[in-house]
Amino acid sequence: MLNLLKETYIKADSIKGRNLLFLIAAVFVIFIPLGIGFGYFTGPKLNKNEIPPETTGGKIVGVSGIDKSVSKTGRIIYVNPAQYPDDNVSYALLETDGKETLLRANDEKLKVSEGLDVRISGKISKTKDGSREIIDVKEVVISN
């Protein structure tokens, strides 16, 4: 096995000049179509069925039916977490029209931006009892 590697190395090292350029070009010509073909046949496949817009009344929804992404502006305020014990909610977005939307995040971004005017973006879900909407916040942008 070691002798085979040594002989291969010696042969590859002896290729120089014009023969080396032809060898590199041949490798590219052979392997580029193979790579493109492999990528074409092993492309991404759907794991879940898509919901056609006709069945949802033209609204864009996810597979669960209510996973739509939103972006809203307003001021982050603290709300009593005892009001929503099952939903892990401590903050809400107070919009300029006075509407409150509950917010939830996995990190401290809401705590840091409490009391500031912000633009948030995330996915909408419902509380456990289904009475209010909660935005699972992905991004908080502080406004001036």
Order of alpha helices (4+ residues) and beta strands (2+ residues): alpha-alpha-beta-beta-beta-alpha-beta-beta
